[in-house]
Amino acid sequence: MNIRTGKVETLISHLAAKFLEKEASNVSLITVTGCVVTDDLKKATIYFTVIPESKEKAALDFTKRMRSDFRDY
């Protein structure tokens, strides 16, 4: 990983955390734990945890629904 990729990963992680803080309900706590970007910077995978674990599926469904809104953000 080069320096640019690392900076992009950090930036996307912070933006995802801010977006989820703003858009998610208070039913569960969604915490962004990391981000991996491809070398060509075209795709990013964002990792997160959910508390309580029983709300994990609902949080995953929520984040999948909000993908296009996050891209616009």
C-alpha positions as YAML, in Angstrom:
chain: A
units: angstrom
residues:
- id: 1
  name: MET
  ca: [0.00, 0.00, 0.00]
- id: 2
  name: ASN
  ca: [1.32, 3.40, -0.89]
- id: 3
  name: ILE
  ca: [0.86, 6.65, 1.02]
- id: 4
  name: ARG
  ca: [-1.94, 7.90, -1.24]
- id: 5
  name: THR
  ca: [-4.00, 4.73, -0.79]
- id: 6
  name: GLY
  ca: [-3.56, 4.98, 2.98]
- id: 7
  name: LYS
  ca: [-4.74, 8.58, 3.01]
- id: 8
  name: VAL
  ca: [-7.79, 7.72, 0.89]
- id: 9
  name: GLU
  ca: [-8.66, 4.82, 3.21]
- id: 10
  name: THR
  ca: [-8.43, 7.08, 6.25]
- id: 11
  name: LEU
  ca: [-10.55, 9.77, 4.60]
- id: 12
  name: ILE
  ca: [-13.26, 7.31, 3.54]
- id: 13
  name: SER
  ca: [-13.31, 5.79, 7.03]
- id: 14
  name: HIS
  ca: [-13.86, 9.20, 8.62]
- id: 15
  name: LEU
  ca: [-16.52, 10.19, 6.09]
- id: 16
  name: ALA
  ca: [-18.35, 6.88, 6.54]
- id: 17
  name: ALA
  ca: [-18.33, 7.33, 10.32]
- id: 18
  name: LYS
  ca: [-19.74, 10.86, 10.05]
- id: 19
  name: PHE
  ca: [-22.37, 9.76, 7.53]
- id: 20
  name: LEU
  ca: [-23.53, 6.83, 9.66]
- id: 21
  name: GLU
  ca: [-23.61, 8.99, 12.77]
- id: 22
  name: LYS
  ca: [-25.89, 11.44, 10.96]
- id: 23
  name: GLU
  ca: [-28.15, 8.97, 9.15]
- id: 24
  name: ALA
  ca: [-28.44, 5.95, 11.47]
- id: 25
  name: SER
  ca: [-31.10, 5.70, 14.15]
- id: 26
  name: ASN
  ca: [-30.24, 5.33, 17.81]
- id: 27
  name: VAL
  ca: [-31.43, 1.71, 17.92]
- id: 28
  name: SER
  ca: [-27.87, 0.41, 17.59]
- id: 29
  name: LEU
  ca: [-24.33, 1.74, 17.64]
- id: 30
  name: ILE
  ca: [-22.55, 1.38, 14.29]
- id: 31
  name: THR
  ca: [-18.80, 1.94, 14.48]
- id: 32
  name: VAL
  ca: [-16.57, 2.11, 11.39]
- id: 33
  name: THR
  ca: [-13.50, -0.02, 12.11]
- id: 34
  name: GLY
  ca: [-11.64, 0.27, 8.83]
- id: 35
  name: CYS
  ca: [-11.57, 0.67, 5.11]
- id: 36
  name: VAL
  ca: [-9.71, -1.07, 2.30]
- id: 37
  name: VAL
  ca: [-9.35, 0.61, -1.10]
- id: 38
  name: THR
  ca: [-8.19, -1.10, -4.28]
- id: 39
  name: ASP
  ca: [-4.89, 0.05, -5.78]
- id: 40
  name: ASP
  ca: [-6.71, 1.84, -8.61]
- id: 41
  name: LEU
  ca: [-8.88, 3.68, -6.00]
- id: 42
  name: LYS
  ca: [-12.10, 2.61, -7.76]
- id: 43
  name: LYS
  ca: [-13.57, 0.38, -5.04]
- id: 44
  name: ALA
  ca: [-13.65, 0.63, -1.27]
- id: 45
  name: THR
  ca: [-14.77, -1.85, 1.35]
- id: 46
  name: ILE
  ca: [-15.84, -0.33, 4.65]
- id: 47
  name: TYR
  ca: [-15.76, -2.47, 7.79]
- id: 48
  name: PHE
  ca: [-17.95, -1.76, 10.81]
- id: 49
  name: THR
  ca: [-19.17, -3.27, 14.05]
- id: 50
  name: VAL
  ca: [-22.64, -3.14, 15.56]
- id: 51
  name: ILE
  ca: [-23.69, -3.09, 19.19]
- id: 52
  name: PRO
  ca: [-25.85, -4.93, 20.20]
- id: 53
  name: GLU
  ca: [-25.05, -7.92, 17.99]
- id: 54
  name: SER
  ca: [-28.75, -8.74, 17.72]
- id: 55
  name: LYS
  ca: [-29.15, -5.63, 15.51]
- id: 56
  name: GLU
  ca: [-26.34, -6.65, 13.14]
- id: 57
  name: LYS
  ca: [-28.59, -7.81, 10.29]
- id: 58
  name: ALA
  ca: [-30.72, -4.66, 10.47]
- id: 59
  name: ALA
  ca: [-27.59, -2.48, 10.44]
- id: 60
  name: LEU
  ca: [-26.17, -4.37, 7.45]
- id: 61
  name: ASP
  ca: [-29.44, -3.97, 5.56]
- id: 62
  name: PHE
  ca: [-29.48, -0.26, 6.42]
- id: 63
  name: THR
  ca: [-25.91, 0.30, 5.19]
- id: 64
  name: LYS
  ca: [-26.62, -1.57, 1.97]
- id: 65
  name: ARG
  ca: [-29.69, 0.61, 1.34]
- id: 66
  name: MET
  ca: [-27.71, 3.78, 2.02]
- id: 67
  name: ARG
  ca: [-24.76, 2.98, -0.31]
- id: 68
  name: SER
  ca: [-25.82, 5.34, -3.07]
- id: 69
  name: ASP
  ca: [-26.57, 8.11, -0.57]
- id: 70
  name: PHE
  ca: [-23.09, 7.66, 0.91]
- id: 71
  name: ARG
  ca: [-21.53, 7.88, -2.56]
- id: 72
  name: ASP
  ca: [-23.34, 11.19, -3.07]
- id: 73
  name: TYR
  ca: [-22.23, 12.37, 0.37]
...
